[in-house]
């Protein structure tokens, strides 16, 4: 069984603002040039969209204007956090799970991302987990945190 990936960063904002930047401003900081279905085709997405509600979709608008699903929000509790299925470039039957928590921490907010459910990947679980582990370092640690220093 492949262990969950857990990544934690602290940003200089209160939980409400940190949650808003992560969700409402996703398309502004998400590195679509490196971490998207489009990037796998050598392209950049037109947009990355998160529908802010339980049952809301997270999806990418490809360069040709078509839509590809990344997941569905299963729990929506602003500003404490949210959980979702995660399957960019794959069918929903191959979805893993993402959970994000936003907790006040001194003058900022500690954001914890937990990526689990690797068993759905069967023999590719460990390889995919390692790939995502380094990817989340960039997405969360560099890009998301960078949205607070601009």
Order of alpha helices (4+ residues) and beta strands (2+ residues): beta-alpha-alpha-beta-beta-beta-beta-beta-beta-alpha
